[in-house]
């Protein structure tokens, strides 16, 4: 693991739950700090296609489901605690694929990895310096308000049996995910930022630049 820590010493990490402004912050840092930006969400479909039942049983199990099949079951019949754990299980599997990708990238410039796949317990063994990782968590009110404004969310919800019920379940799952990952973040002593709209994207980006010692 020490060798891997050294190989990834040029990597910075932004994790947290959805709708916290992670992507917006990452794009600012990419422009201003000459990062190579690795957006983990954009790699999910590719990783899912590469998944196999032996190494990635959870990703493999769902990769051929339609949105309607997946979300209807997920949000209309499954307990929230199980939804949260399933998300974590999937992210754990994808994380190993993210690391494989990172090792193939040039190390001539710093890399910024962003996404909910950045789990504290997976990142911790890879960090030589804890200041190279941060997590963003929206308040439930902020998350509910801004999630509902994303058009792609409604495209998915229209494929479910009960869109209103599915959206409520979806938000409850994301709230539960945020609570659990925040607990993990705190247990490792990592830095996290609470996102409630009182700070702008610019201000959060500047806070992260300071944490990353880039100011």
C-alpha positions in Angstrom: 0.0 0.0 0.0 3.0 2.3 0.6 4.0 2.0 -3.0 0.4 2.9 -4.1 0.4 5.9 -1.8 3.6 7.1 -3.4 2.2 6.5 -6.9 -0.9 8.5 -6.2 0.8 11.3 -4.2 -0.1 13.8 -6.9 -3.8 13.0 -6.6 -6.4 15.2 -4.8 -9.8 14.0 -3.9 -13.3 15.6 -3.6 -16.0 13.4 -2.3 -19.4 13.7 -0.6 -23.0 13.3 -1.5 -24.8 14.5 -4.7 -26.0 18.0 -5.2 -23.2 19.6 -3.0 -21.5 21.5 -5.8 -18.6 19.1 -6.1 -18.5 19.3 -9.9 -18.8 23.1 -10.0 -15.9 23.4 -7.5 -13.8 20.8 -9.4 -14.2 22.7 -12.7 -13.0 25.9 -11.1 -10.0 24.2 -9.6 -9.3 22.5 -13.0 -9.2 26.0 -14.6 -7.2 27.8 -11.9 -4.8 25.1 -10.7 -3.9 23.2 -13.8 -5.4 19.9 -12.5 -6.2 17.0 -14.7 -9.9 16.6 -13.8 -11.1 13.0 -13.4 -14.9 13.1 -13.0 -15.8 9.6 -11.6 -19.5 9.9 -12.5 -18.7 10.2 -16.2 -16.7 6.9 -16.0 -19.5 4.9 -14.4 -21.1 3.5 -17.5 -17.7 2.4 -18.8 -16.8 0.8 -15.5 -20.2 -1.0 -15.3 -19.6 -2.5 -18.8 -16.2 -3.7 -17.6 -17.5 -5.1 -14.4 -17.6 -8.9 -13.8 -19.5 -11.0 -11.3 -16.4 -12.1 -9.5 -14.8 -8.7 -8.7 -17.8 -6.4 -9.1 -20.9 -8.5 -8.1 -23.1 -5.4 -7.3 -22.2 -3.4 -10.4 -22.7 -6.6 -12.6 -26.1 -7.3 -11.0 -27.6 -4.0 -12.1 -25.7 -3.0 -15.2 -28.3 -4.4 -17.6 -31.4 -3.0 -15.8 -33.3 -0.1 -17.4 -33.8 3.0 -15.3 -37.4 2.1 -14.7 -36.5 -1.4 -13.5 -33.7 -0.1 -11.2 -35.3 2.9 -9.7 -38.8 1.5 -9.3 -37.4 -1.4 -7.2 -34.9 0.8 -5.5 -37.2 3.5 -4.3 -40.6 1.9 -4.0 -39.8 -1.4 -2.2 -36.3 -1.3 -0.7 -35.7 0.1 2.9 -33.5 3.2 3.0 -30.8 1.6 5.0 -30.4 -1.1 2.3 -30.4 1.5 -0.5 -27.6 3.4 1.3 -25.5 0.2 1.8 -26.1 -0.8 -1.8 -24.8 2.6 -3.0 -21.7 2.2 -0.8 -21.1 -1.4 -2.1 -21.3 -0.2 -5.7 -19.0 2.7 -5.1 -16.5 0.4 -3.3 -16.3 -1.8 -6.4 -16.0 1.2 -8.8 -13.3 2.7 -6.6 -10.9 -0.1 -7.5 -11.5 0.7 -11.2 -11.0 4.4 -10.6 -7.6 3.6 -9.0 -6.7 1.5 -12.0 -7.5 4.4 -14.3 -5.4 6.8 -12.2 -2.4 4.6 -12.4 -2.6 4.8 -16.2 -2.6 8.6 -16.3 0.6 10.7 -16.5 1.8 11.9 -13.2 3.4 15.0 -14.6 0.6 17.2 -13.3 -1.8 17.0 -10.3 -5.0 15.0 -10.7 -8.3 16.0 -9.2 -10.7 13.1 -8.6 -14.3 14.1 -7.9 -17.4 12.1 -7.2 -19.4 10.2 -4.6 -17.2 7.2 -5.3 -14.6 9.0 -3.2 -15.3 7.1 0.0 -13.3 8.0 3.1 -12.3 4.5 4.0 -11.1 3.8 0.5 -9.1 7.0 0.2 -7.5 6.9 3.6 -4.9 4.2 2.9 -3.9 6.1 -0.3 -3.2 9.5 1.3 0.3 10.6 2.3 -1.3 13.9 3.4 -4.8 14.2 4.7 -5.1 17.7 3.4 -5.4 16.3 -0.2 -8.9 15.2 0.4 -12.2 16.9 1.2 -15.9 16.0 1.3 -18.9 18.2 0.6 -22.3 17.5 2.1 -25.5 19.4 1.3 -28.2 20.0 3.9 -31.4 18.0 3.2 -33.3 21.2 2.4 -30.6 22.4 -0.1 -30.4 18.9 -1.7 -34.1 18.5 -2.1 -34.5 22.0 -3.6 -31.7 21.8 -6.2 -32.1 18.1 -7.1 -35.6 18.8 -8.2 -34.3 21.4 -10.7 -32.2 18.9 -12.6 -33.9 17.9 -15.8 -32.2 14.5 -16.1 -33.7 13.6 -12.7 -37.2 14.0 -14.1 -36.3 12.0 -17.3 -35.5 9.1 -15.0 -38.5 9.6 -12.7 -40.9 9.5 -15.7 -39.7 5.9 -16.2 -40.8 4.8 -12.7 -44.2 3.5 -11.6 -44.7 6.4 -9.2 -42.5 9.4 -9.9 -43.5 11.3 -6.7 -42.8 8.4 -4.5 -39.6 7.6 -6.3 -38.3 11.1 -5.9 -39.1 11.2 -2.2 -37.4 7.8 -1.7 -34.4 9.0 -3.8 -33.9 12.0 -1.6 -34.3 10.0 1.6 -31.6 7.6 0.3 -29.2 10.5 -0.6 -29.8 12.0 2.9 -29.0 8.7 4.5 -25.9 8.3 2.3 -24.7 11.8 3.3 -25.2 11.0 7.0 -23.3 7.8 6.8 -20.4 9.1 4.7 -20.1 12.2 7.0 -19.7 9.9 10.0 -17.0 8.0 8.2 -15.3 11.3 7.2 -15.4 12.5 10.8 -14.0 9.2 12.1 -10.9 9.7 10.0 -10.5 13.3 10.9 -10.9 14.5 7.3 -12.2 17.9 6.4 -15.7 18.3 5.2 -17.8 21.3 4.1 -21.5 21.8 4.9 -23.3 23.1 1.9 -26.5 25.1 2.7 -26.4 27.9 0.2 -24.8 30.4 2.7 -21.4 30.1 0.9 -21.0 30.5 -2.9 -19.3 28.0 -5.2 -16.4 30.5 -5.4 -16.1 30.6 -1.6 -16.1 26.8 -1.3 -13.6 26.5 -4.0 -11.3 29.0 -2.3 -11.7 27.0 1.0 -10.6 23.9 -0.8 -7.7 25.6 -2.5 -6.5 26.7 0.9 -6.9 23.2 2.3 -4.9 21.8 -0.7 -2.2 24.4 -0.1 -2.8 26.0 -3.5 -3.1 29.6 -2.4 
